[in-house]
């Protein structure tokens, strides 16, 4: 089955290809960039909006991922705002000096400075939209936020997220190690399983 990956994030695209290709799916990149307004208030709504928009535009089964970091002591922030956390008024705006990932991480560390409870989880909702319906699955990865960034793998908040049971950050794991335990890996394997049992 051909699956169009409905994302503008190269980090996500890499991971989705890495996880779905060995499961027998032909993963296709979007022919051109497309911004979809994420007007939903949940990961699921936003994933559905993106999958449907790419499907309607390009006419292929489209897979979207809406994901983010949920931090307990920040009342669930950055959550659905993870990709643009630095620019939110919540917690004070952070200056953009380099990449948005770097500014997001800087703001997160500032807000958690001196905090004892550093629990966090990554959450992903994936939606595959085709034949006028959306199939979805979700995955989580629990861990905590470390004091300063470590490692160069992955993307986003990976350098400051230490998964439960590990003494390395997500950005210090091998790509396959991340996929085995990540929110995205878990969600995509569930979705593939569901698809396999749907007989479509
Ligand atoms: P698309 O909507 O085009 O897919 P996006 O980056 O805007 O790209 P989201 O709205 O789902 O996607 O935001 C996800 C953000 O959550 C992402 O930019 C990171 O900041 C963070 N995030 C999600 N998964 C992550 C992961 O595996 N590692 C680190 N950070 C992650």
Boltz pocket constraint, residues with backbone or C-beta under 6 A from the ligand:
constraints:
  - pocket:
      binder: B
      contacts: [[A, 6], [A, 7], [A, 8], [A, 9], [A, 12], [A, 34], [A, 38], [A, 50], [A, 65], [A, 66], [A, 67], [A, 68], [A, 69], [A, 79], [A, 80], [A, 82], [A, 83], [A, 104], [A, 122], [A, 123], [A, 154], [A, 155], [A, 156], [A, 157], [A, 158], [A, 182], [A, 184]]
      max_distance: 6.0
